[in-house]
Amino acid sequence: MEEKREVMEEVVRTGGKINLFLFITGKLPNGYHTLRTLFMPLPGPEDVLVFKRAERGTGLLVHCDTPGIDEAHNTLTKAYRLYMEATGFAPAVDVTLIKAIPHGAGLGGGSADGAQMLLWLQRHAPFPLPESELIALAARVGADVPFFLKGKPCLAEGIGERLTEIEGGVKGMSCVLVCPRVHVNTAWAYAAWDAERTSFSLTAETKADKNNRSSCQSFYGMNDFEPVVFAEFPVLSALKTQLLQEGADIAGMSGSGSALFGLFRSSARAVQAADALRKGEEGAEVFGPFLF
């Protein structure tokens, strides 16, 4: 009787992120923009990735039933390909991706998934990459991917690959996350910012000491994308205003949008705000409150 080969299955959960502030600091000759931002990991919503070793020889297959996800070309397949090119390690694996982090909301769901692919490969590779090489490879997968390898609050500079772990400064605060049914294209947002800018908005921000939590806190809620994105999508501006009216001490847009967050010192006000936003006419998804 033929012996059955054992199939290994591993389930991984990953949350997204918000940008407590985001300043665009310049543009490189290759078209990439540099920035200075403070990434804060979110405890939810979470994507679920199911890794299952396959019977075939090599290669990755991705399964995902979320509209807008190309199963053949995504951060998972890109991470797998780059890791294979760097190490020669190309295990046969099927990945089922169950999306809960809204797609195209500025929460970094795709980057979080790509980071989990790299971490899975690192765990199973006979010769894992040194940390510095893994971070450099992660930056090639996507600008936010190195942050998700760390999973801790980080000040990010450059295109997002230069990371400094830092206290998020929001411990004890409750976060309400609002995801309207609006998709903001990141490439469009950068192009719109390029077209509208008259000077860099980081004039005062550069004076902040990146290791000084109070300096960073004074910029919480600021995001250089907001003027151009809010002009195109007024509903986002209205939702930010509503978060503040509901008692948020800080509110802002994450990344290039469209997700918005409110940070509350009062957990009771956060619960009330989440309930009010869920009853709103915009039909937005509301997550939380999450306690940091």
DRENPASE-669058 format. One record per atom (N, C-alpha, C): residue in one letter; x, y, z. Coordinates in steps of 0.05 Angstrom, whole numbers, plus 32768, in hexadecimal, padded with zeros to 4 digits. Layout:
N
AXYZ...
***
This chain:
292
M80117FE88000M800080008000M801280198000E800B802C7FEEE801C80447FEBE801980568004E8030805E800EE8030806F8026E8028808B801EK80158097802DK800C80B28028K802080C68031R802580DA8021R803780EF8029R80288103803BE8035810A8051E8028811C8064E802581388058V800E8144805BV8009815F8051V800A81728068M801B81858067M801E8198807DM800D81B18078E7FFD81B9808BE7FEC81D18089E7FF281E4809FE7FF381FD8098E7FF9821280ACE7FE6822980A7V7FD9823380BDV7FC6824980BBV7FD3826180C8V7FD4827780B9V7FE1829080C3V7FCC82A780C1R7FCB82B780D5R7FBA82CF80D5R7FCB82E880D6T7FC382FC80C7T7FD2831580C6T7FBF832D80C5G7FC5834180D5G7FB5835A80D4G7FC3836E80C1G7FB6838580BEG7FC1839A80ADG7FCF83AF80BDK7FCF83C880B3K7FDC83DD80C1K7FCD83F780BCI7FD2840B80CDI7FCA842680C7I7FE3843780C8N7FE3844E80BAN7FF8846180BBN7FF0847780CEL7FFD847980E5L7FF6848D80F9L7FFC84A980EEF801084AB80DDF801484C380CDF802284BA80B3L802084CB809EL802D84C48085L803584DE8077F804F84E28073F805984F98064F806984EF804CI806384FB8035I807284F4801CI808A8507801BT80A284FC801AT80BA850D801CT80C985128002G80C285047FEDG80D085087FD4G80C984F37FC0K80D684F47FA9K80D184E27F93K80EC84DA7F87L80F184C07F84L810A84B57F7AL810984B57F5BP812184B37F4EP812284B27F31P8112849B7F25N811084857F34N8102846D7F2AN80E384707F2DG80DA84877F37G80BD848B7F39G80B284857F55Y80C184777F65Y80B784717F80Y80B8848A7F91H80A5848C7FA4H80A584A37FB6H80B1849A7FD1T80BF84AD7FDET80C984A87FF9T80B584B4800CL80B584A88024L80A184B28038L80AD84AF8054R809E84BA8066R80A484B68083R808984B18090T8086849A809CT806C849280A6T8070848080BFL805B848080CFL805C846F80E7L8047845980E3F8050844080E0F803F842980DCF8036841E80F8M801D841880FAM8012840C8112M800483F3810AP800C83DB8114P7FFE83C2810DP7FE283C18119L7FD083B78109L7FB483B48112L7FAF8397811CP7FA083948131P7F998379813AP7F83836D8129G7F75837C811AG7F5F83738109G7F57838880F6P7F48838280E1P7F40836680D9P7F59835780CFE7F56833C80CDE7F6D832B80C7E7F68831C80ADD7F7C831A809CD7F7D83078086D7F8682EC8091V7F7B82D68086V7F8382BB808DV7F9182AE8075L7FA882A3807AL7FB682958065L7FBA8278806DV7FB18266805DV7FB482498062V7FCA823E804FF7FE08236805AF7FF6822B804BF7FF5820D804CK7FF582008035K7FF481E38034K800881D88020R801A81C7802AR802E81BC8018R802081AA8004A802881AC7FEBA801B819E7FD5A802B81867FCCE801E81747FBDE802A815B7FB3E803C815F7F9BR803881767F8CR8048817A7F74R806581817F7CG807681847F68G809281887F6DG809981A37F7AT809281B97F6CT809881D47F76T808281E77F6EG808482007F78G807282157F6FG805C821C7F83L805182347F7FL803C823F7F90L802282427F81L800C823B7F8DL7FF182407F83L7FE2824F7F98V7FD582657F90V7FC682767FA3V7FA982747F9CH7F9882717FB0H7F7B82707FADH7F6F82867FBEC7F5F82977FB1C7F5282AD7FC0C7F3982B47FB0D7F2182B67FBED7F0982BC7FB0D7F0082D97FB4T7F1282EA7FBDT7F0C83067FC0T7F0E83147FA5P7EFA83237F9CP7EFB83317F83P7F1283457F83G7F2083477F6CG7F36835A7F6AG7F51834E7F71I7F5283357F7BI7F6C83287F81I7F7383167F69D7F89831C7F5CD7F92830B7F46D7FA282F47F52E7F9882DC7F50E7FA482C57F5DE7FC082BE7F52A7FC582C77F3AA7FDF82C17F2DA7FF482D67F32H7FEB82EF7F37H7FFE83057F3AH7FF683167F52N800483127F68N7FFD83207F81N801583207F93T8013832B7FABT802A832D7FBCT803483127FC6L802282FE7FC7L802B82E37FCFL803D82D77FB9T803382D97FA0T804382CD7F8AT805D82DC7F86K805C82F77F8AK807583067F86K808983007F9CA808082FD7FB5A809282F67FCBA809E82DB7FC7Y808D82C87FBEY809782AC7FB9Y80AD82AD7FA3R80A782BB7F8DR80BA82BC7F77R80D582C87F7FL80D482DF7F8DL80ED82EC7F95L80FD82DB7FA8Y80EF82CE7FBBY80FD82BD7FCEY810982A57FC0M80FB829A7FADM810682837F9DM811F828C7F8EE811E82A47F82E813582AD7F73E814D82B27F85A814882BB7F9EA815D82C17FB0A816982A97FBDT815982947FC1T8162827C7FD1T816282627FC2G815382607FACG814F82477F9EG813A82357FABF812E823E7FC2F811A822F7FD0F80FF82347FC3A80F3821E7FB8A80D982217FAAA80C7820A7FB1P80BD82097FCAP80AC81F27FD2P809181F37FC4A808581DC7FC1A806A81DA7FB7A805781E07FCDV804881F67FCAV803681FF7FDFV801D820C7FD3D800682067FDED7FED82137FD7D7FE682267FEEV7FDE823E7FE7V7FD682527FFBV7FBA825B7FF6T7FA982578009T7F8D82618008T7F8C827B8018L7F858291800BL7F8482AB8017L7F6782B2801CI7F6182B78036I7F4682BF803DI7F4882DC8046K7F3E82EE8035K7F41830B803AK7F2C8315804EA7F3683248062A7F2483348073A7F2D83518074I7F4883558070I7F528370806EI7F47837B8053P7F3883918054P7F2D839C803AP7F4283A18026H7F3D8399800DH7F50839C7FF7H7F5083B97FEEG7F6783C57FEBG7F6983E07FE0G7F6083F67FF3A7F6583F2800DA7F5C84058021A7F738413802FG7F8B840E8027G7FA2841B8034G7FAA840E804EL7FA183F58052L7FA783E7806BL7FBE83D38068G7FC983D08050G7FE083BF804CG7FDA83A1804CG7FC183998046G7FBB837D8046G7FCC836C8034G7FD08376801BG7FE183678008G7FFD83658011S8008837A801DS8023837A8028S80258367803FA801183678050A801183548067A80118337805ED800283318049D80018316803ED801C830E8032G802883218023G8043831C8017G80588317802DA805683268042A806983218059A806683068065Q804D82FD8067Q804882E28072Q805382CC8060M805282D18046M805D82BE8033M807B82BC8037L808982D3803BL80A682D2803FL80AC82C5805AL809D82CA806EL80A282BE8088L809E82A08088W808A82978079W8085827A8076W809D826D8068L80A682798053L80BD826E8044L80D6826E8056Q80DA82838066Q80F182848078Q80F0826D808CR80D882668096R80D5825180AAR80DB8236809EH80D782328084H80D982188078H80F282158067A80FF822B8061A81178229804FA812E821B805EP813D820A8050P815481FD805CP816A82128063F816C82278054F8180823C8059F817182578058P81658260806EP81568279806EP816982918068L815D82A6805EL816C82BF8058L817482CD8072P818B82DA8073P819182EC8089P817C8302808AE8177830D80A2E8162832180A6E816583398093S817D83438090S8181835A807ES817983558062E817F833D8058E81788335803CE815A8331803AL814E8326804FL81318322804EL8123833C804CI812B8350805CI811F836A805CI812283788041A813A83768035A813E8381801BA812D83748006L812A835A8008L8118834C7FF5L80FB83547FF9A80F383578013A80D7835F8019A80D1837A800CA80E4838D800CA80DF83A78000A80DA83A57FE3R80E583907FD6R80E0838C7FB9R80C483817FB4V80B983737FC8V809D83697FC6V808A83817FC8G808F83937FDAG807E83AA7FDEG808983BC7FF4A808383D67FF2A808F83E98005A808883E48022D807083D98027D806783D58043D806F83B9804EV807983A8803CV807E838C8045V8093838A805BP80AA8399805AP80BD83968070P80B0839B808BF809E83AF808DF809183B480A6F8082839C80B1F8074838E809FF8065837780A8F8076835F80B0L808F835F80A9L80A2834B80B4L80A6835080D2K80A6836980DAK80AB837080F6K8091836E8106G807B837A80FCG80628378810AG806183898123K8072839E8125K807283B0813CK807083CD8131P806783E08142P806783FC8139P80828404812FC808384108117C809D8417810BC809A843280FDL80AF84438101L80B2845A80F0L80BF845180D6A80B3845680BFA80BD844D80A5A80C684658095E80DD84628088E80E884778077E80F1846B805DG80FB847C804BG810184728030G80E8846B8022I80E784548014I80CE844B8008I80BE8439801BG80C784398034G80BA84288048G80CC84128053E80E484108048E80F683FA804FE810884018067R810C841A806DR811D84228084R810B8425809CL810D841280AEL80FB840F80C5L8109841480DFT80FC842280F0T81058426810CT80EE841F811EE80F2840A812FE80DD84038142E80DA841A8156I80C18421815BI80BB8438816CI80A28433817BE809F843E8193E8086843C81A1E8070844A8191G8059843C818DG80448448817DG80378460818BG8039846281A5G802E847981B3G8010847881B5V8003846181B0V7FE6846081B1V7FDD844A81C4K7FEF844181D6K7FE8842C81E9K7FD0843581FAG7FBD842481FCG7FA5842A820CG7F8F843881FDM7F95843F81E4M7F80844C81D3M7F70843781C4S7F58843E81BES7F46842D81AES7F4584378191C7F468425817EC7F46842C8162C7F2D84228155V7F2084348147V7F09842D8136V7F1284308119L7F0E841C8109L7F17841C80EDL7EFE841C80DBV7EFE842F80C8V7EE7843380B6V7EF1842E8099C7EE4841C808BC7EEC84158070C7ED48419805DP7ED284318051P7EBC8436803FP7EBF84268025R7EAA84248017R7EAA84147FFER7EB584267FE7V7ECE842E7FEBV7EDC843F7FD8V7EF884337FD5H7F0184317FBDH7F1C84277FB8H7F2D843E7FADV7F4384457FBBV7F5584597FB3V7F6E844C7FA7N7F7384517F8EN7F8A84457F80N7FA484537F8AT7FB784447F94T7FCF84517F9FT7FDF84607F8AA7FE284557F72A7FF084627F5DA7FE3847D7F56W7FC8847C7F55W7FB984957F4FW7FBF84AA7F65A7FBF84A17F7FA7FC284B37F95A7FDE84C17F94Y7FF284B17F8DY800D84BD7F8BY800E84D17F74A800284CA7F5DA800284DC7F46A7FF284F57F4CA7FDC84F37F5BA7FCC850B7F62A7FDC851C7F75W7FEB85107F87W7FFC85207F9AW8012852E7F8AD801E85207F77D8033852C7F67D802885457F58A801085427F4DA800485587F3DA7FFD85707F4EE7FF6856B7F67E7FEC85817F78E8001858E7F8AR801785807F8FR8029858B7FA4R803785A47F9AT803B85B67FABT804B85CE7FA5T806585CF7FB6S806485C07FCCS807C85BD7FDDS807985A57FEEF808F85997FF7F808C85828008F807F858A8023S806E8578802DS805F857F8045S806F8578805EL8088856F805BL809785658072L80A8857B807FT80A485948078T80B585AA8081T80B985AA809FA80A385A980AEA80A585A880CBA80AA858C80D5E809F857880C8E80A0855D80D2E80BD855380D4T80CF855D80C3T80EA855380C4T80F8855980DEK80ED856C80EDK80F985748106K80F38560811CA80E0854D8117A80D8853A812CA80EE85268130D80F585218149D8108850C8150D80FA84F1814EK810384DF813DK80F584C68138K80F584B48151N810784B98164N810784A9817CN80F784B68193N80EB84CD818DN80DC84DC81A1N80BE84D8819CR80B284C881ADR809684C181A8R808484D981A8S808984ED81B9S8078850481BAS807A851581A1S809285168195S80958524817BS808485178166C808584FC8164C807684EE8150C805884F28155Q805084F1816EQ803384F38174Q8026850C816AS803685228169S802A853B8160S802185398142F802A85258134F802485228118F800E850D8112Y800585008128Y7FF184EA8124Y7FD884F58116G7FCF84E68102G7FB884EE80F3G7FBE84FD80DAM7FD7850680D6M7FDF851580BEM7FE6850280A8N7FDD85088090N7FE284F78079N7FE285088060D7FF985088052D7FFB851A803AD7FE885128024F7FDE84FA8024F7FCB84F2800FF7FAF84FE8013E7FA88506802BE7F8D850E8031E7F828524801FP7F90853A801AP7F84854F8009P7F7C85467FEEV7F8D85367FE0V7F85852E7FC5V7F7085187FC5V7F7385067FD9V7F6084EF7FDAV7F4484F97FE3F7F44850B7FF7F7F2A85158001F7F1C85267FEBA7F2B85347FDBA7F1F85447FC5A7F1185327FB1E7F1D851A7FACE7F1185087F99E7EFB84F77FA6F7EFD84F17FBFF7EEA84E07FCDF7EE084EE7FE7P7ECD85017FE4P7EC485107FFBP7EB984FF8012V7EAF84E7800CV7EA484D68021V7EBA84D08036L7ED384CF802EL7EE884C88040L7EED84E08054S7EEC84F88049S7EEE850F805AS7ED78511806EA7EC0850A8065A7EA8850A8076A7EAB84F6808DL7EB684DF8086L7EB984CA809BL7ECE84D180AFK7EE384DE80A7K7EF784E880BAK7EEB84FC80CDT7EDB850F80C1T7ECE852380D2T7EBB851580E6Q7EAD850080DDQ7E9A84F280EFQ7EA984E58106L7EC084D98100L7ED084CC8115L7ED884E1812AL7EE084F88122L7EE7850D8135L7ECE85178145Q7EB885198137Q7E9F85228144Q7E96850D8158E7E9C84F48153E7E9484DE8165E7EA784DC817DG7EBB84ED817EG7ECC84ED8195G7EE884E28191A7EF084DC8178A7F0C84D38174A7F2084E9817BD7F3484E1818AD7F4984F58191D7F5C84F98179I7F5E84E58168I7F6E84E68150I7F5F84D7813AA7F5F84E28122A7F5384D4810BA7F6484D980F3G7F6584C680E1G7F7584CA80C9G7F6F84B480B5M7F7B84B7809DM7F7984A48088M7F9284928088S7F8F84798083S7FA684678082S7FB184648066G7FCB84688063G7FD884658049G7FCC84788035S7FC6846E801DS7FBA847E8008S7F9B847C8009G7F91846F801FG7F74846C8021G7F6B84518015S7F52844B801AS7F3C845C8023S7F3584588041A7F4384478050A7F3C8442806BA7F43845A807DL7F32845F8091L7F36847480A4L7F36846880C0F7F46847480D2F7F46846A80EDF7F4184818101G7F35847A8117G7F31848C812DG7F3D84808146L7F4D848F8155L7F598486816EL7F4B84958185F7F4284858198F7F33849081AFF7F40848A81C9R7F43849E81DAR7F4C849881F5R7F37848B8206S7F1E849181FFS7F078485820DS7EFD846D81FES7EFE8455820BS7EF4843D81FDS7ED6843E81F9A7EC8844B820CA7EAB844E8209A7EA4845F81F1R7EB2847581EDR7EAD848681D5R7EB3847781BCA7EC7846681BDA7ECE845681A5A7EB88443819EV7EAC843681B2V7E96842381ADV7E7E843381A1Q7E78844A81ACQ7E62845A81A2Q7E6784638186A7E80846B8180A7E8784748165A7E84845D8151A7E8E84468158A7E8C842F8146A7E6E84288140D7E5E84298154D7E4184248151D7E348439813EA7E3B84528143A7E3084678132A7E3884658115L7E51845E8111L7E5C845C80F5L7E50844480E7R7E4A842E80F6R7E3D841780EAR7E21841D80E1K7E14843080EDK7DF9843880E6K7DF9844D80D0G7E10845680C7G7E12846B80B3G7E0784638098E7E0284778088E7DF68472806DE7E0B846A8058E7E25846E805FE7E3A8469804BE7E3F844B8046G7E35843A8057G7E39841D8053G7E5584148057A7E6584228068A7E80841B806DA7E8384048080E7E9883F4807CE7E9E83DF8090E7EAC83ED80A7V7EA483E580BFV7EB083F180D7V7EBB83DA80E8F7ED583DC80F0F7EE283C88100F7EEA83D4811AG7EE983C3812FG7EF183CC8149G7EDA83D3815BP7EE083E18171P7EFA83EC8179P7F0F83D68180F7F2883DC8179F7F3F83CC8181F7F4F83DC8196L7F5783CE81ABL7F6683DB81C0L7F8483D781BBF7F9283ED81B8F7FAF83EB81B4F7FBD83E981CF
***
